[in-house]
Amino acid sequence: MEKATTRLRSLLKQDGLLYMPAVYYPLGGRMVEQVGFDAAYVGGFVTGGSRAVTEPLLTLTEQVETASGVARSVNIPVVADAGAGFGEPLHVTRTIREFIDGGVAGIHIEDQLYPKRAHYHKYVAHAIPVEEYRDKIRWACRERDKRDPDFVIIARTDTCRFEGLEESLMRMEVAAEEGADMGLIFPRNDEEAAEAAKRSPLPLAYVQSRGNRDGRPLYSLKQLEDMGYAVCIDAQIYLIASFHAAQKALQEMKETGVYTGVTAEEAVTARQQIEDYIGLDEYYAIEEETVEGKD
């Protein structure tokens, strides 16, 4: 069977935009796969949110466990947010090993201070000096080449938010020199979004950050493809949609004692789909040939 890393590289070589919605548990990964998307993403925001903590408090073990759980439950490649690499270059090498061993197909590493601060969510970027960033990307790529050359390294920079597009593009140059496969920046407006995709030395991923409060634009997949982006990471779509729907359901139950958001027929269909996603019929078959098949 083709490795997930090899499959991801094949997808990245194809024409068009690769869309990766963010999930944070295996059932979500199966839904992404069953709907027909070619890849999934496990972000730091959604992992932190699902555990009721801020992303900067996540440990390497927690993020690897979450991403690996999704990766092992699907046949599509999974990319994960590796934050600031969980430390200095030495720690980054272990980060790469853990994600590769967990079956994840690629990660992105950013140039923020480690340990990260909660003010990151207020769009306060604590960028490390470019030479420190260079070292992290260099050692990440060296470890990739030793362990699995197909593992994808995405170099992320948060400097565009405060230091501008030129600084972020310079850091993409540095990452490209050290062997990164792709880049990720956070353009602040339409002009920067278009220019970044044209000028970056690395193919870029664009992060759709739904619910952001810093004015970063959201685009259709066609718009991103037309601008020249290679990947769209939809960082909050599953978490926000799930949270919004569940909150409305619980509020209705609290206020009225009944839930009308899903019809009885829709509930039967949804429950059947969940059972199909987890492969319940296969479990029935095992029991019917063994413990349930005996007199």
N, C-alpha and C positions, 0 to 999 in steps of 0.2 A: 504494500500500500504506500502511496506517495506520502512523504513527510509533509507535515503542515507547513514547515518553513519553505520547502520547495514549492508547494502549492501557492503560498503567498507570493513568492517571487514570480511565479508564472502569471498570476493575476495582475501583478504590478507591471508586467511587460505588455499586457494586452491594451488595446486602445480603449479609451473611455475612462470614466471616473469610478473608482472603487469605493463603495459606500459601506461604512462600518458603524452600525448603531451600538451604543454602549449598554451593556448588561452587567449584572452583578451576581447572578446565580445561574445554575445549569438550565433550569426550565426556561429562563429568558434566552439563553443561548440556543436552545432547541427551537424556540419560537422564531428567532432570527433565521435559523437554517430552514425551517419548514415554510416560512413565508417566501423564501427563495433568494435571500441575500447571500453573497459569496464569502463574507467575512464578518467577524464580530469584534467588539472592542470592550475591554474592561478598564474603565477609567478610575482615577483616584477619587474624584468627587463622588461617583456613584457608590464605590466601595465604602468610603467614609460615611456617606449619607445612610447607606443600608445598615451600618453598624452604629448609627447615632453618635458618630464622632466626626471631628473635622479631618479632612484628608491629611494634613500635616502630622496627625497623631498616628497614622497607620504605620505598622511595622512592615519590614520586608516579608516576613513570614505570612502576615495577613493578606498582603496583596498577591503574593505568589499563590497562596492557598485559594484565594478567590478566582484568580485568572486560570489557574490549573484546573479547578473544578469545572469551569466553563469549557476549557479547551478539551478536556477528556470526555465531555458529554456530547460533543458535536464532531462532524466530519469536515467542517470548514475551519480555516485558520483563524486564530484569535490573536489580536495585538493588545498589549497591556501598557498602562501608564506606570512607568518605573520611577516617577517623581524625579528627584535629584540624584538618583542612583543609589540612594540610601547610604551616602557617605562619600569618602574620598576615593581616589582611583583604586586603591586596594579593595575597598568595599564594593566598588562598581564591578570588579571582576567576579565577585561572588554573586552579585545581583544577576549578572548575565547567566552564570551557570545555573542558578536556581530556576530562572524562567525557562531556559532551554530544557532542563531536566523535567520541568513541569508540563512540557508539551506546548508551550506558548510559541507562536511563530515569529513574534517581533515585539519590540518595546520602544518607547521613546524616553529619552533622558533629557532633562532640562538644565538650565544654567542658574537655577536659584540656589540660595543659601541652604545648607543642610545643617541641623534640622530646620525644616520649613516652619514658617510662622502662620498662625491663623489669619493674620492680616493679608495673606495671599488672597483670601476670598474677598477682600476689599480692593483687589487689584493693586496692591502694593508689592512690586517686584523687587526682591533683594537679590540682584544679579551678582554672581561671583565674577572676579576678573577673568578676562578672556583666556589667559594662559591656563588658569585652573580648569576652565571649561574644555580647553583643548586636551588637557591631560585626561579628563574623564572620558571624552569621546575616543581618544587614542586607545586607552586601555579597554574600553568596552569593545572596540573593534578588534583588538588583538585577541581578546577572550572569545569573541564570536568566531574568529578565524580558526582558533584552536578547537573549539567545541562543535560548531556547526556553521560553516561558511554561508549557508543559506538563511540563517537567522537574520532578521531585518533590524537594523539600528536606525531609528529616527532621531535626529538631533533637533531638540526643541530649544528655542530661546524666548524669553519673556521680555526682552529688552525693548521691543518696539513700543510697548505701552508708555515708556517714560523717556527712552533715549532716541527713539525714532527708527524709521525704516532702514536708514543707512547702517546703523549699528547692528541691527538684526541681520541684514544681508551680509555684513562683514563676518558675523559669527557663523553664518551658513558656509561662507568660504572656508573658514577654519575647519568646520566639521567635515566638509567635503575633502579637504586635504588629508584629514586623518582617517578617511575611509567610511564615513557615514553613508547610508544608502538613501535616506530621504531627509527632508527638513520640515520644521513646523514653527511658524511664527504666529503672532497675533496682530495682524494689521488692524488699524483703528477705524478705517473708513473705506469707502468704495475705491478711491484712488489708490490707496496703499495696497488693498487686496489685489487689484489688477496688476499693479506694478510689481509686487512681490513675486507673483507667479511667473512673470516674464523675465525677471532679472535674477532669480535665485539660481545658484549653480547646482542645487539639488532639486529633484522633483518635490513638490510641496504637498503636505496634508493641510486641509483647512478644518478648523474645529468649529462646528456649529454649537454655540454655547447658548442654548435656549434659556431664557429667563435672565440673561446677563443684564447688569445695571450700569455698564460702562459704555453703552451705545455701540458695541461691536455689531456689525451688520450680519444678518442671516440671509442665506441665498438658497435658491432652488438648486437641485443637483445639475440641471442644465446650465445654469449660470456659472457654477463652479467649473464645470467641464469646459465651457466656452472660454473662461479666463485662463485655463491651462492647469488647473489643480489635478493632481493624480489621485488623491484620496480625500474623502469627506468623513471625518470623525463626528458622529452625532452624539455629543457627550452626555446629554441629559434626557433624550427623548423617552426612553423606557421608564426611567425613574420618575420624571415629572408626570408623564401620562398615567402611570400606575398610582402614584401618590394622589393626583388630582381625582381620579375615578374612585379610589378607595375612600378618600376623605368625604366626597359627596355621598357615597353609600352609607358610611357610618353616621354622618350628620343626619341623613334622612331617617335612619333607624332610631337615632336618639330623639328626634323631634316628632316622629309620627308612629314609630313602632312597626313600620312596614318598609320594604325596599321595592321600588318600582323601576329602578334604573336598568334592569335586565329582565326580559320576559322569561316565563317558565321554559319556553322552547329554547331561547338563547342560553339559558343556564344549563340545560341538558347538553346542548351542542358544545358549550365551553368545557363542561366537565368531561365530555367524551374526548375532546381534543387534548386536554391535559393528560388523560389516561393514554391516549395514543402517543403523545410526545414522550412519555416516560416508558413506553413499551410494555404496558401492563399485560397485553395478550401473551407476550413471550413468557412472562412470569407465570401466568395461568397454565401455559403449556407445560412448563417444567413441573409444576405441582400435579397436573393431571397425569403425567407419566410416572410420578413418584407418590408422594404422600396422599394426594386426593384421588389417585387412581386405584388405591388398594381397598380391598373389601374390609 
